[in-house]
Amino acid sequence: MYLTPEVKQQIFTDYGNGAADTGSAESQVALFTHRIKHLTEHLKQNKKDLSTKRSLINLVGKRRRMLDYLKQQDIERYRAIVKKLGIRK
């Protein structure tokens, strides 16, 4: 499995406010980004996997809504997470 509990904890530690911070917008966006990268690689090899393509589109939309929320609340946190993850906007 690509997303083990250890990988999740590492993502939350790197991008959140600690390992126990699983609900902050930054940690959620980082987790979504990790999953999006994995699904993108899968779709490069399996072009006809439509259910995965649909899941990827939904996940990108979730991340976009979360980033829009973060942009409304605190623009500096938004800029920091976009720069740290290398998300283009």
C-alpha positions as CSV (number, residue, x, y, z in Angstrom):
1,M,0.0,0.0,0.0
2,Y,1.3,3.4,-0.9
3,L,-0.1,5.3,2.1
4,T,1.1,3.6,5.3
5,P,0.4,5.1,8.7
6,E,4.1,6.0,8.9
7,V,3.9,8.0,5.7
8,K,0.8,9.8,6.9
9,Q,2.5,10.7,10.2
10,Q,5.5,12.0,8.3
11,I,3.3,14.2,6.1
12,F,1.4,15.6,9.2
13,T,4.7,16.3,11.0
14,D,6.3,18.0,8.0
15,Y,3.4,20.2,6.9
16,G,1.2,20.5,10.0
17,N,1.9,21.8,13.5
18,G,3.1,18.4,14.7
19,A,2.3,14.7,14.4
20,A,-1.0,15.0,16.2
21,D,-2.2,17.9,13.9
22,T,-4.2,15.9,11.4
23,G,-7.0,18.4,10.8
24,S,-5.3,21.6,9.9
25,A,-5.7,22.9,6.3
26,E,-2.0,22.6,5.6
27,S,-1.8,19.0,6.6
28,Q,-4.9,18.1,4.7
29,V,-3.7,19.8,1.5
30,A,-0.3,18.0,1.9
31,L,-2.1,14.7,2.2
32,F,-4.3,15.4,-0.8
33,T,-1.2,16.4,-2.8
34,H,0.6,13.1,-1.9
35,R,-2.5,11.2,-3.1
36,I,-2.8,13.2,-6.3
37,K,0.8,12.5,-7.2
38,H,0.3,8.8,-6.7
39,L,-2.9,8.7,-8.7
40,T,-1.3,10.7,-11.5
41,E,1.5,8.2,-11.8
42,H,-1.0,5.4,-11.9
43,L,-2.9,7.0,-14.7
44,K,0.2,7.5,-16.8
45,Q,0.5,3.8,-17.0
46,N,-3.2,2.9,-17.0
47,K,-4.9,5.4,-19.3
48,K,-8.2,3.6,-19.5
49,D,-8.8,3.4,-15.7
50,L,-11.8,5.7,-15.6
51,S,-12.7,5.2,-12.0
52,T,-9.3,6.3,-10.9
53,K,-9.5,9.3,-13.2
54,R,-12.8,10.3,-11.6
55,S,-11.3,9.9,-8.1
56,L,-8.4,12.1,-9.1
57,I,-10.6,14.8,-10.4
58,N,-12.7,14.7,-7.2
59,L,-9.5,14.9,-5.1
60,V,-8.1,17.9,-7.1
61,G,-11.4,19.6,-6.5
62,K,-11.3,18.9,-2.7
63,R,-7.7,20.3,-2.6
64,R,-8.8,23.4,-4.5
65,R,-11.7,24.1,-2.1
66,M,-9.4,23.6,0.9
67,L,-6.9,26.0,-0.6
68,D,-9.6,28.6,-1.4
69,Y,-10.7,28.3,2.2
70,L,-7.2,28.8,3.4
71,K,-6.7,31.8,1.1
72,Q,-9.8,33.4,2.6
73,Q,-8.8,32.8,6.2
74,D,-5.1,33.6,6.1
75,I,-3.3,34.5,2.9
76,E,0.2,34.1,4.4
77,R,-0.5,30.5,5.4
78,Y,-1.9,29.9,1.9
79,R,1.2,31.3,0.2
80,A,3.5,29.3,2.5
81,I,1.8,25.9,1.8
82,V,1.6,26.5,-2.0
83,K,5.3,27.4,-2.1
84,K,6.3,24.5,0.1
85,L,4.4,21.9,-1.9
86,G,5.2,23.5,-5.3
87,I,1.5,23.7,-6.3
88,R,1.0,26.0,-9.3
89,K,-1.8,28.4,-9.2
